[in-house]
């Protein structure tokens, strides 16, 4: 059986994120549901060091796609969408030891030119609210710091949709993907 094309995978991931009810999940739950729906493995050990990748879609020989997944909340809780989540920037970009940047700049980067890994991807699911919208500049700053604006990274996104748990809250999904070899 032929492996799906990377663009099809990107679009399918974003479609599934919207369909599975991420508003009721945390990253681990989302990873589990996506693994089941995409026929992927979760928590696969990186070649080095002692890291684990959230999701690996095994394709034909040499066509695996390794994907890291992160959630980011601008507000504290769905029931309090006007209350800031003060750790938002820390987890996205400010803390070099814990932020989402590590997933892109260290973990996924370690797979460049690695045998059997054809693509790497990063899924960011963002929760914001009408009182606390996430500024575009925060996403752009993350993209810049992670090097996601540079070729050969490609960006896919699911436009903002209303969180079914609270109409004052929104969800957005961004997915970046690139081949592991330079093109």
C-alpha positions as CSV (number, residue, x, y, z in Angstrom):
1,X,0.0,0.0,0.0
2,X,1.3,3.4,-0.9
3,X,1.8,6.0,1.8
4,X,-0.3,9.1,1.8
5,X,1.4,12.3,0.5
6,X,2.7,14.7,3.2
7,X,0.3,17.4,2.2
8,X,-2.6,15.0,2.6
9,X,-1.3,14.0,6.1
10,X,-1.1,17.7,7.1
11,X,-4.6,18.4,6.0
12,X,-5.9,15.2,7.7
13,X,-4.2,16.1,11.0
14,X,-5.9,19.5,11.0
15,X,-9.3,18.1,10.0
16,X,-9.0,15.5,12.8
17,X,-8.0,18.1,15.4
18,X,-11.2,19.9,14.6
19,X,-13.4,16.8,14.6
20,X,-12.1,15.1,17.8
21,X,-13.2,17.7,20.3
22,X,-9.8,19.0,21.4
23,X,-11.5,21.4,23.8
24,X,-12.1,18.4,26.1
25,X,-8.5,17.1,25.9
26,X,-5.0,17.7,26.9
27,X,-2.0,16.9,24.7
28,X,-1.7,13.2,25.7
29,X,-5.4,12.6,25.0
30,X,-5.1,14.3,21.6
31,X,-2.0,12.3,20.8
32,X,-3.8,9.0,21.6
33,X,-6.9,9.9,19.5
34,X,-4.8,11.1,16.6
35,X,-2.6,7.9,16.8
36,X,-5.7,5.8,16.6
37,X,-7.3,7.8,13.7
38,X,-4.1,8.1,11.7
39,X,-2.8,4.5,12.3
40,X,0.2,6.0,14.0
41,X,2.4,5.1,17.0
42,X,2.7,7.4,20.0
43,X,5.6,8.0,22.4
44,X,8.3,6.7,20.1
45,X,11.8,7.0,21.4
46,X,14.1,9.4,19.5
47,X,17.4,7.9,18.3
48,X,19.2,10.1,20.9
49,X,19.0,11.3,23.6
50,X,16.3,10.1,26.0
51,X,13.4,11.9,24.3
52,X,10.1,10.5,23.0
53,X,8.1,11.8,20.0
54,X,4.4,12.3,20.4
55,X,3.3,10.8,17.2
56,X,5.0,8.8,14.4
57,X,3.2,7.9,11.2
58,X,5.0,4.9,9.7
59,X,5.0,5.0,5.9
60,X,6.7,2.8,3.4
61,X,10.4,2.3,4.0
62,X,12.0,5.7,4.6
63,X,8.7,7.6,4.7
64,X,8.0,8.0,8.4
65,X,6.6,11.3,9.6
66,X,7.6,12.3,13.2
67,X,5.2,14.8,14.8
68,X,5.4,16.8,18.1
69,X,2.2,18.2,19.6
70,X,1.7,21.1,21.9
71,X,-1.3,22.9,23.3
72,X,-1.2,26.6,24.4
73,X,-3.9,28.4,26.4
74,X,-4.1,32.2,26.6
75,X,-6.7,32.0,29.3
76,X,-6.8,30.0,32.5
77,X,-10.0,28.0,32.1
78,X,-13.0,27.7,29.8
79,X,-15.2,28.8,32.6
80,X,-13.0,31.9,33.2
81,X,-12.0,33.1,29.7
82,X,-11.0,36.6,30.9
83,X,-8.4,35.2,33.4
84,X,-4.9,35.2,31.9
85,X,-2.8,32.1,31.7
86,X,0.4,33.7,32.8
87,X,2.4,30.6,31.7
88,X,1.3,31.0,28.1
89,X,4.4,32.7,26.8
90,X,6.7,30.7,29.1
91,X,5.4,27.4,27.6
92,X,5.4,28.7,24.0
93,X,8.7,30.6,23.8
94,X,10.1,32.2,27.0
95,X,11.5,29.2,28.9
96,X,14.3,27.5,26.9
97,X,14.1,24.4,29.1
98,X,10.4,23.8,28.9
99,X,9.0,25.7,25.9
100,X,7.6,24.3,22.7
101,X,10.8,25.6,21.0
102,X,12.6,22.6,22.3
103,X,10.4,20.3,20.3
104,X,11.2,22.0,17.0
105,X,14.8,23.3,17.5
106,X,16.2,20.2,19.4
107,X,14.0,17.1,19.1
108,X,12.7,17.4,15.6
109,X,15.9,18.9,14.3
110,X,17.8,15.8,15.6
111,X,16.0,13.8,12.9
112,X,17.3,15.8,9.9
113,X,19.0,13.5,7.5
114,X,18.1,10.5,9.7
115,X,17.4,7.3,7.8
116,X,13.7,6.2,7.6
117,X,12.4,9.6,8.6
118,X,11.2,11.5,5.6
119,X,9.3,14.3,7.3
120,X,9.0,16.1,10.6
121,X,6.0,18.0,11.8
122,X,4.8,20.2,14.6
123,X,1.2,20.7,15.6
124,X,0.3,23.6,17.8
125,X,-3.3,23.9,19.1
126,X,-4.0,27.3,20.5
127,X,-6.9,28.2,22.8
128,X,-7.8,31.9,23.2
129,X,-10.9,33.9,24.1
130,X,-12.6,37.1,23.1
131,X,-11.3,38.9,26.2
132,X,-7.8,37.4,25.7
133,X,-7.1,36.9,22.0
134,X,-3.7,35.5,21.1
135,X,-1.9,38.2,19.2
136,X,-0.6,37.2,15.7
137,X,2.8,38.5,16.8
138,X,3.0,35.7,19.4
139,X,2.6,33.0,16.8
140,X,4.9,34.9,14.5
141,X,7.5,35.2,17.2
142,X,7.3,31.5,17.9
143,X,7.7,30.7,14.2
144,X,10.7,33.0,13.9
145,X,12.4,31.6,17.0
146,X,11.7,28.0,15.9
147,X,12.9,28.7,12.3
148,X,9.5,27.6,11.0
149,X,9.3,30.6,8.6
150,X,12.3,29.3,6.7
151,X,12.2,26.9,3.8
152,X,11.6,24.0,3.5
153,X,9.0,24.3,6.3
154,X,5.4,24.5,5.1
155,X,2.6,25.9,7.2
156,X,-0.9,24.7,7.3
157,X,-3.6,26.1,9.5
158,X,-7.2,25.6,10.6
159,X,-8.9,29.0,10.9
160,X,-10.2,30.0,14.4
161,X,-13.4,28.2,15.4
162,X,-15.6,28.6,18.5
163,X,-14.9,26.4,21.4
164,X,-18.2,24.4,21.9
165,X,-17.6,24.5,25.7
166,X,-17.8,28.3,25.8
167,X,-18.8,30.6,22.9
168,X,-16.4,33.2,24.4
169,X,-13.5,30.9,23.7
170,X,-11.8,30.0,20.4
171,X,-9.5,27.3,19.1
172,X,-6.9,27.5,16.3
173,X,-4.6,24.8,14.9
174,X,-1.3,25.3,13.2
175,X,0.8,22.5,11.6
176,X,4.2,22.9,10.1
177,X,6.0,20.2,8.2
178,X,9.2,19.7,6.3
179,X,11.2,17.0,4.7
180,X,14.2,15.8,6.7
181,X,16.6,16.3,3.8
182,X,17.2,19.7,2.2
183,X,15.5,20.1,-1.2
